[in-house]
Every structure is written in structure tokens, then in C-alpha cells.
């Protein structure tokens, strides 16, 4: 354990012990005043009242309050984060202690009987210390057990951090098997066979040779007859015997 840790532990113990001691001093000073009727004066005006304050009581009451705040600050500085909720117990401890003093003095006053004024103060102080205690105790247990406030559903912490995680989406979520993506079949187009060029009609046995040659030349010029076909048809036309 390092020297710093030892100092922090020592400061925490001194702080919490000092707070308890100061509350005890204030409580005993209050009881000493209640025993003489609940009111007193000191100094130059003490002769006016029937009851003078006990020795050192005014200084102890005032010093106890301020010293308690100093010890409480020391505890806050030295204690760790998990132990800081213990600071909240200082308020209930002070008011419940003073409330008990009022209750005891109200039921057993120095003058005998019952003091209604002390009882009213007792109810007020006990409520001021007890009601906050109902909220502090669950917070204190959570802190001492090291439970994160984000996991507690009873008392959620304001502005608690929110963690957001994005996961990669699963393809075809909710489907047993991915749908079959069948491409649309393209129609098979069978190319039509090339159209055979019109065959040169056989030269008629009768007719004008010049007219047949002119017709063949016209077909050849339009591209319907190749050179070979044109020559063959021309030869046949010339060799075909003609009837007179």
C-alpha cells in the first residue's frame, strides 16, 4: 500500500470520526441547555434571565457545528468514490440526534409533566432526518456493493450514459432459404436461313434474246445475281435454241 493510500485512509477515518464527535458535542450541549428549561443567555445579559448558560456551552455548540463541517469536508476529499455516499448520512444523523433530545426532554422535562413545545420540535426534527434516510439507505447499499446505477431499475440515475451498438444485418432475415433468383430466359432467336437469290429463269424456248439478256443485266445490276450466276445465265440464254 502506497503512502498516499495510507494518508487517504487515515483522512477518511479522522473525517468520519470527527463528524461523529462534533454531533455528540452538539447533542450534549443541547441537553445541558434543555435541563435548565431550554433557553439560556451568556455574557453581559446573563443577569437579566433566570438561567445562565452552562460554562463553555455556547462555544461548544458553535464550534461543534463548524468543526463538523470541516471534518465532513476532509472525509469527502480523502474517501474513495464508493464511500462518498456515506456523507449523506451526516444530515439524518444530526437531525435524528437532535430530534431524540427534543423527544426525551418533551416527555421528561425538568419542570415535570410534558412539554408540548419540545414534542413539536421532536416530530419536526425526526421527520427532517428520517424521511431523507429512506432515500439515502438504498443509495448507500448500492454504492457499498459496487452496483452500477445503470443496472438499477429502482432509482435510475439522470443523464445516465446510453450505449448503442449497431450489428450487421443478416441477409434474408426471417427466411429459411434465400429466394432463388432465376433470371428471365431470353427467347432463342433462330436466324432465318438466307434467302436464296432468285434463280434466273431459264430462257424460254421462244422469245427475244435481247429481252432476256436485258432482264438478266437488270437482275445483275440490282445485286440479285452474282457475277458467276449472271455469266452462267447469260451463257445459257445464248446457247438456247430459239424457235422461229
C-alpha positions as CSV (number, residue, x, y, z in Angstrom):
1,X,0.0,0.0,0.0
2,X,1.4,3.4,-1.0
3,X,1.9,6.3,1.3
4,X,-0.9,8.2,-0.5
5,X,-3.3,5.4,0.1
6,X,-2.4,5.3,3.8
7,X,-3.0,9.1,4.1
8,X,-6.3,8.8,2.3
9,X,-7.5,6.0,4.7
10,X,-6.3,8.0,7.7
11,X,-8.0,11.1,6.5
12,X,-11.3,9.3,5.9
13,X,-11.2,7.7,9.4
14,X,-10.4,11.1,11.0
15,X,-13.1,12.8,9.0
16,X,-15.9,10.5,9.8
17,X,-14.8,10.2,13.4
18,X,-14.6,13.9,13.7
19,X,-18.1,14.3,12.4
20,X,-19.5,11.8,14.9
21,X,-17.6,13.6,17.7
22,X,-19.0,17.0,16.7
23,X,-22.5,15.7,16.6
24,X,-22.1,14.2,20.1
25,X,-20.7,17.6,21.4
26,X,-23.7,19.5,19.9
27,X,-26.1,16.9,21.3
28,X,-24.6,17.1,24.8
29,X,-24.6,20.9,24.8
30,X,-28.2,20.9,23.7
31,X,-29.1,18.5,26.6
32,X,-27.4,20.7,29.1
33,X,-29.5,23.7,27.9
34,X,-32.7,21.7,27.9
35,X,-32.1,20.7,31.5
36,X,-32.4,24.3,32.6
37,X,-35.6,25.0,30.7
38,X,-34.4,25.1,27.0
39,X,-33.2,28.7,27.0
40,X,-30.2,30.5,28.4
41,X,-28.1,33.6,27.9
42,X,-24.5,34.3,28.5
43,X,-22.3,37.4,28.7
44,X,-23.4,40.8,29.9
45,X,-27.1,39.9,29.6
46,X,-26.9,36.7,31.6
47,X,-28.1,38.6,34.7
48,X,-31.4,39.5,33.1
49,X,-32.5,36.0,32.5
50,X,-33.2,33.5,35.2
51,X,-31.0,30.9,33.7
52,X,-27.4,31.4,32.7
53,X,-25.8,29.2,30.1
54,X,-23.5,26.4,31.4
55,X,-19.9,27.1,31.1
56,X,-18.4,26.6,27.6
57,X,-21.7,25.5,26.2
58,X,-22.1,28.4,23.7
59,X,-18.6,27.9,22.4
60,X,-19.1,24.1,22.1
61,X,-22.3,24.4,20.2
62,X,-20.9,27.0,17.7
63,X,-17.5,25.3,17.4
64,X,-19.1,21.8,17.1
65,X,-21.2,22.9,14.1
66,X,-18.3,24.5,12.2
67,X,-15.8,21.8,13.1
68,X,-18.3,19.1,12.0
69,X,-18.4,20.7,8.5
70,X,-14.6,20.8,8.4
71,X,-14.3,17.1,9.3
72,X,-17.0,16.3,6.7
73,X,-15.1,18.1,4.0
74,X,-11.9,16.2,5.0
75,X,-13.8,12.9,4.7
76,X,-15.1,13.8,1.2
77,X,-11.6,14.7,0.0
78,X,-10.0,11.5,1.3
79,X,-12.6,8.9,0.8
80,X,-12.9,7.0,-2.4
81,X,-15.8,7.4,-4.9
82,X,-17.6,4.3,-3.5
83,X,-17.6,5.7,0.1
84,X,-18.8,9.2,-0.7
85,X,-22.5,8.4,-0.3
86,X,-21.8,7.9,3.4
87,X,-21.6,11.8,3.5
88,X,-25.3,11.8,3.1
89,X,-25.8,10.2,6.5
90,X,-24.5,13.3,8.2
91,X,-27.8,15.1,7.8
92,X,-30.0,12.3,9.2
93,X,-27.5,11.7,12.0
94,X,-27.6,15.3,13.1
95,X,-31.4,15.8,12.9
96,X,-32.3,12.4,14.4
97,X,-30.0,13.0,17.3
98,X,-31.4,16.4,18.0
99,X,-34.9,15.1,17.5
100,X,-34.3,12.4,20.1
101,X,-33.1,15.0,22.5
102,X,-36.3,17.0,22.0
103,X,-38.4,13.9,22.4
104,X,-36.7,12.9,25.6
105,X,-36.9,16.4,27.0
106,X,-40.6,16.7,25.9
107,X,-41.6,13.5,27.7
108,X,-39.4,14.2,30.8
109,X,-38.9,18.0,31.1
110,X,-37.1,19.5,34.1
111,X,-40.2,21.1,35.3
112,X,-42.2,17.9,35.3
113,X,-45.2,16.8,33.2
114,X,-44.9,17.0,29.4
115,X,-43.6,19.8,27.3
116,X,-45.7,20.3,24.1
117,X,-43.1,22.6,22.6
118,X,-40.4,20.1,22.9
119,X,-42.6,17.4,21.4
120,X,-43.5,19.5,18.4
121,X,-39.8,20.2,17.8
122,X,-39.1,16.4,18.2
123,X,-41.6,15.5,15.5
124,X,-40.2,18.2,13.2
125,X,-36.6,17.2,13.6
126,X,-37.3,13.4,13.4
127,X,-39.2,14.0,10.1
128,X,-36.4,16.1,8.7
129,X,-33.9,13.4,9.5
130,X,-35.9,10.3,8.9
131,X,-37.6,11.0,5.6
132,X,-34.2,11.6,3.7
133,X,-32.9,8.5,5.3
134,X,-35.5,6.4,3.4
135,X,-33.9,7.6,0.2
136,X,-30.3,7.5,1.4
137,X,-30.2,3.9,2.6
138,X,-30.9,2.2,-0.8
139,X,-28.3,4.5,-2.4
140,X,-25.8,3.7,0.2
141,X,-26.2,-0.1,-0.2
142,X,-25.9,0.2,-3.9
143,X,-22.7,2.2,-3.6
144,X,-21.1,-0.2,-1.0
145,X,-21.9,-3.2,-3.1
146,X,-20.4,-1.6,-6.1
147,X,-23.5,-1.8,-8.2
148,X,-23.7,0.5,-11.2
149,X,-26.7,2.8,-11.2
150,X,-27.3,2.0,-14.9
151,X,-28.3,-1.6,-13.8
152,X,-30.6,-0.5,-11.1
153,X,-34.3,-0.2,-12.1
154,X,-35.5,1.2,-8.7
155,X,-33.6,4.5,-8.8
156,X,-32.4,5.4,-12.3
157,X,-29.6,7.9,-12.5
158,X,-30.4,11.1,-14.6
159,X,-28.2,11.6,-17.6
160,X,-27.0,8.0,-17.5
161,X,-24.9,7.1,-20.4
162,X,-26.6,5.1,-23.1
163,X,-24.7,2.6,-25.1
164,X,-25.8,2.0,-28.7
165,X,-24.4,-0.9,-30.7
166,X,-25.2,-1.5,-34.4
167,X,-24.9,-5.0,-35.6
168,X,-24.5,-6.1,-39.2
169,X,-27.9,-7.1,-40.6
170,X,-28.2,-10.8,-41.6
171,X,-29.2,-11.2,-45.2
172,X,-32.5,-12.7,-45.9
173,X,-33.5,-12.2,-42.2
174,X,-36.6,-14.3,-41.3
175,X,-36.4,-16.6,-44.3
176,X,-35.3,-20.2,-44.1
177,X,-33.7,-20.1,-47.6
178,X,-32.9,-17.1,-49.7
179,X,-35.2,-16.7,-52.7
180,X,-34.0,-18.2,-55.9
181,X,-33.0,-15.5,-58.3
182,X,-33.8,-17.1,-61.6
183,X,-33.0,-14.8,-64.5
184,X,-35.7,-14.5,-67.1
185,X,-35.0,-16.8,-70.0
186,X,-34.2,-14.9,-73.1
187,X,-36.0,-16.1,-76.2
188,X,-33.8,-18.1,-78.5
189,X,-34.0,-16.5,-81.9
190,X,-33.0,-18.8,-84.7
191,X,-31.7,-16.8,-87.6
192,X,-33.6,-17.3,-90.7
193,X,-31.7,-19.0,-93.4
194,X,-30.5,-16.6,-96.0
195,X,-32.9,-16.1,-98.8
196,X,-31.6,-17.7,-101.9
197,X,-31.3,-15.3,-104.7
198,X,-33.9,-15.7,-107.2
199,X,-32.8,-18.2,-109.7
200,X,-32.5,-16.9,-113.2
201,X,-35.4,-18.2,-115.1
202,X,-34.4,-20.5,-117.8
203,X,-34.6,-18.7,-121.1
204,X,-37.7,-19.6,-122.8
205,X,-37.5,-21.6,-125.9
206,X,-39.2,-18.8,-127.7
207,X,-38.7,-15.1,-127.3
208,X,-36.3,-12.3,-128.0
209,X,-32.7,-13.0,-126.9
210,X,-32.1,-9.3,-126.4
211,X,-35.0,-9.1,-124.0
212,X,-33.7,-12.0,-121.9
213,X,-30.2,-10.5,-121.8
214,X,-31.6,-7.2,-120.8
215,X,-33.6,-8.8,-117.9
216,X,-30.5,-10.7,-116.7
217,X,-28.5,-7.5,-116.8
218,X,-31.2,-5.7,-114.7
219,X,-31.1,-8.5,-112.1
220,X,-27.3,-8.4,-112.0
221,X,-27.4,-4.6,-111.6
222,X,-29.8,-4.9,-108.6
223,X,-27.5,-7.4,-106.9
224,X,-29.9,-10.3,-107.2
225,X,-27.5,-12.2,-109.4
226,X,-23.8,-12.6,-108.7
227,X,-21.2,-12.4,-111.4
228,X,-21.0,-16.1,-111.7
229,X,-24.7,-16.6,-111.8
230,X,-25.1,-13.7,-114.3
231,X,-22.4,-15.3,-116.6
232,X,-24.0,-18.7,-116.3
233,X,-27.5,-17.4,-117.1
234,X,-26.1,-15.3,-120.0
235,X,-24.3,-18.3,-121.5
236,X,-27.5,-20.5,-121.3
237,X,-29.5,-17.7,-122.9
238,X,-27.2,-17.5,-125.8
239,X,-26.9,-21.3,-126.2
240,X,-30.6,-22.0,-126.0
241,X,-32.0,-22.7,-129.5
242,X,-34.8,-20.4,-130.5
243,X,-37.8,-21.4,-132.4
244,X,-38.8,-19.2,-135.3
